[in-house]
Amino acid sequence: MFAPELEQGQIDELLALLETQKSELELQLAQAATAAKPVTLDQQSVGRVSRIDAIQQQQMALANQQQTTRMVKRIERALQRIASDAYGYCQQCEEPITFARLQVQPFADLCLNCQSASEKS
C-alpha cells in the first residue's frame, strides 16, 4: 500500500517524473557510449599530451556512464515499488517518505532522517 500521505494524483505526478528521468538518462547512456569507447593510440598522428587527454576523457566518460547506469537502476527500483504499491516508504525504518522529498528525489528509498544517518556513518 502506498504511503498514507500520498494521494493518487501525487503518485501519478511522481510516476511521470520517474519515467521522464529514466528516458533522459537512457538517452544520455546511448550518447555516451561512443565517448567511452577505447582510445586508439597512434604514435604517428597523436602527440603524448593528446593521447593522455584522450585517455582522461575516456575515463571520465566511463565514470559518468557508470553513475548514470546506477541512477537508472534506482529509478527502475522506484518504478517497481510503485507497481507493487510499496512506494513512499523508507526502506530502512518503514516510515512514510514525505511528498516534498519525493518531488525532489522521486527515486528516494530512505526518509530524510535515515538518509542523513547513513551519510554520517
C-alpha positions as CSV (number, residue, x, y, z in Angstrom):
1,M,0.0,0.0,0.0
2,F,1.2,3.5,-0.8
3,A,2.3,5.8,2.0
4,P,-0.8,7.4,3.6
5,E,0.5,10.9,2.8
6,L,0.5,10.2,-1.0
7,E,-2.7,10.7,-3.0
8,Q,-3.2,9.1,-6.4
9,G,-2.6,12.4,-8.2
10,Q,0.7,12.7,-6.4
11,I,1.7,9.1,-7.3
12,D,0.8,9.9,-10.9
13,E,2.9,13.0,-10.9
14,L,5.9,11.1,-9.4
15,L,5.4,8.3,-11.8
16,A,5.6,10.7,-14.8
17,L,8.6,12.3,-13.3
18,L,10.4,9.0,-12.8
19,E,9.6,7.9,-16.4
20,T,10.8,11.2,-17.8
21,Q,14.1,11.0,-15.8
22,K,14.6,7.4,-16.9
23,S,14.1,8.3,-20.6
24,E,16.5,11.2,-20.3
25,L,19.2,9.0,-18.6
26,E,18.8,6.2,-21.2
27,L,19.3,8.8,-23.9
28,Q,22.4,10.0,-22.2
29,L,23.7,6.5,-21.9
30,A,23.2,5.9,-25.6
31,Q,25.0,9.2,-26.5
32,A,27.8,8.4,-24.0
33,A,28.5,5.0,-25.5
34,T,30.8,6.5,-28.2
35,A,32.7,8.6,-25.8
36,A,33.5,5.6,-23.6
37,K,35.0,3.5,-26.4
38,P,38.6,2.5,-26.1
39,V,41.2,5.1,-27.2
40,T,43.4,4.1,-30.1
41,L,46.9,5.1,-29.6
42,D,48.5,6.0,-32.9
43,Q,52.1,7.1,-32.1
44,Q,52.5,8.8,-35.5
45,S,49.5,11.1,-35.6
46,V,48.9,12.0,-32.0
47,G,51.3,13.6,-29.5
48,R,51.8,12.3,-26.0
49,V,49.7,15.1,-24.4
50,S,46.8,14.5,-26.8
51,R,46.9,10.7,-26.0
52,I,46.8,11.4,-22.3
53,D,43.9,13.9,-22.8
54,A,42.0,11.3,-24.8
55,I,42.5,8.6,-22.2
56,Q,41.4,11.0,-19.5
57,Q,38.3,12.0,-21.4
58,Q,37.5,8.3,-21.9
59,Q,37.9,7.6,-18.2
60,M,35.6,10.5,-17.3
61,A,33.0,9.2,-19.8
62,L,33.2,5.7,-18.3
63,A,32.7,7.1,-14.8
64,N,29.7,9.2,-16.0
65,Q,28.3,6.2,-17.7
66,Q,28.6,4.1,-14.6
67,Q,26.9,6.8,-12.5
68,T,24.1,7.2,-15.0
69,T,23.6,3.4,-15.0
70,R,23.3,3.4,-11.2
71,M,20.7,6.2,-11.4
72,V,18.6,4.3,-14.0
73,K,18.7,1.3,-11.7
74,R,17.5,3.4,-8.7
75,I,14.6,4.7,-10.9
76,E,13.7,1.2,-12.0
77,R,13.5,0.1,-8.4
78,A,11.3,3.1,-7.6
79,L,9.0,2.1,-10.5
80,Q,8.9,-1.4,-9.2
81,R,7.9,-0.1,-5.8
82,I,5.1,1.9,-7.4
83,A,3.9,-1.2,-9.3
84,S,3.8,-3.2,-6.1
85,D,2.1,-0.5,-4.1
86,A,5.2,-0.2,-1.8
87,Y,6.3,3.2,-2.9
88,G,6.7,6.1,-0.5
89,Y,8.0,4.1,2.5
90,C,11.5,4.2,3.9
91,Q,13.4,1.0,3.1
92,Q,15.1,1.2,6.5
93,C,12.6,2.4,9.1
94,E,9.5,1.8,7.1
95,E,8.1,5.2,7.9
96,P,6.5,7.2,5.1
97,I,8.7,9.4,2.9
98,T,7.3,12.9,2.5
99,F,5.8,14.0,-0.8
100,A,8.2,17.1,-0.7
101,R,11.2,14.8,-0.6
102,L,9.8,12.6,-3.3
103,Q,9.2,15.6,-5.5
104,V,12.9,16.5,-5.3
105,Q,14.2,12.9,-5.4
106,P,11.4,10.6,-6.7
107,F,13.6,7.6,-6.6
108,A,14.4,8.1,-2.9
109,D,14.2,4.9,-0.9
110,L,15.1,6.4,2.5
111,C,13.4,9.1,4.5
112,L,15.3,12.2,5.3
113,N,16.3,11.0,8.8
114,C,17.6,7.7,7.6
115,Q,19.4,9.3,4.7
116,S,21.1,11.7,7.0
117,A,22.1,9.0,9.4
118,S,23.5,6.8,6.5
119,E,25.6,9.7,5.2
120,K,27.1,10.4,8.7
121,S,28.4,6.8,9.1
